[in-house]
Amino acid sequence: MAKRKQKTTELDYWLAAGSRPAFVIDIQRRLRVFNTACHELTGWEPAEVIGELCHYGSDAEASPAQALAASLCPPPDAFEGADQAARVHLAHRSGQALPRLVHYYPLFTAEGAVNAVLGVISEIPPATPRDESPARQLHAELAALRSTLRARFGTSSLVAQSAPMQRVLRQVELAQLAETGVLLLGPPGVGKEHTARAIHLGGIHKGLSFVPLDCRRLAADEQHRVWNRIAEAHAEGTSARLPTGPLPGVIFLADFEAVPRDLQEWIVSLAAAPRAWRLLASSALTLAELEADEQVRPDFLALVSPLVIQLPPLSQRAADLPLLAQHFLEACNREETKQVGGFDEQVWPQFLRYDWPGQLDELAAVVNEAHARTTTPLIQPDDLPYRFCTALDAQSLPPVRETAQLTLDPLLEKLEIRLIELALERSRNNKSKAAELLGIHRARLLRRIDQLGLGLNLADEASQDSGGGALDRDQPPTTSESGPPHPS
């Protein structure tokens, strides 16, 4: 196929005059051309978006103009000289996402190097089969999901579609409509603070600031100072503000059980009066453990837990795992010059077998390191971090069998009992001779027989042997009071 050489002046003229939406992104991933048809389609003026840096990803946190640029960004393969076609969700100025098909054509210099990519936008033909690669399909699926979540929650930062997370998403919707406290439970790393931010961004206090407090790391005096500032900022008639800017609207207490008890009491008293702030909290403990924790005042627990949201671990979110991994990958694309399109299909079996004890934080770290290591448009199994591979191998090993504890004293006691019984048996229950066989004094033997509870056993055995009372052969036979027996 002949390579298309770029002639900037002619290209700009024909694109501007064309009736089909078209744009050009240079090799530095800057949007350079955005024709009139693109403006009519998306609502964006060329002057508002020309020069924006594009990255390969559906951006959740970017400004609207940056989100548009991200939705236009070509797949990494296009910058390597390959024609590409991809389904995208264009970020309209109104916030609506427009599903479209984009054909990407690399533009070459006279030396044969790619220095820009031309994109031509068209409607998606209804009968067109999906012949995209799995990685490209996952990218499009994530973009579509984010569009749906943005319309539903006012933010696209939550990435979830699995059955366990559907309940969570419904609870988040309810929490956004309420003003009561919300308690988020789950192991470390499952995204409790991220979920709290989503509640804030879609709630009635979204115009105010979100104040996260790590109660386990903050010293007690520091927690008291922060709450004094919050109370001052909301005091009637004051113009005080936190250093971060707007008034605090949502205070998020991570590991809230670490709040000092005297401060818990004060917060409860503050909440009793009309206020313009809301309290969200999180804990890695269960609700039953929190109720039994003497450090947590019952009235403070009641304040933060009218609505309890239990976040599932990543091991229970298999349907979300590819989307989450792609989400973290595209976050790396936003921060780095290197652009990676997705994951090789051989990566997914390893990800799905792993238990992810570090939850979302561990997944993000693994994807971040793999993104830095890879030299191809897709992350390969060899790009995965060594620590992940060794952890996966260790996970497949059988558990180490626990060895029964061997305590010395009971073993020695059993041995002593057996030796005493053997000595008494050989001496025909003569304790003096048994003591000689054992090499100890008779008094010590009698004392040990008593301590070990052998006296009763010996008496029972003697009773069975003689048919009467116990017989101690250390004593001479006794005679009756009437004297020696008479011969018959």
Secondary structure, 3 states (H helix, E strand, C coil): CCCCECCHHHHHHHHHHCCCCEEEEECCCEEEEECHHHHHHHCCCHHHHCCCECCCCCCCCCCHHHHHHHHHCCCHHHHHCCCEEEEEEEECCCCCEEEEEEEEEEEECCCCCEEEEEEEEECCCCCCCCCCCHHHHHHHHHHHHHHHHHHHHCCCCCCCCCHHHHHHHHHHHHHHHCCCCEEEECCCCCCHHHHHHHHHHCCCCCCCEEEEEECCCCCHHHHHHHHHHHHHHCCCCCCCCCCCCCCEEEEEEECHHHCCHHHHHHHHHHHHCCCCCEEEEEECCCHHHHHHCCCCCHHHHHHHCCEEEECCCHHHCCCCHHHHHHHHHHHHHHHCCCCCCEECCCHHHHHHHCCCCCHHHHHHHHHHHHHHHCCCCEECHHHCCHHHHHHHHHHHCCCCCCCCCCCHHHHHHHHHHHHHHHHHHHCCCCHHHHHHHHCCCHHHHHHHHHHCCHHHHHHHHHHHHHCCCCCCCCCCCCCCCCCCCCCC
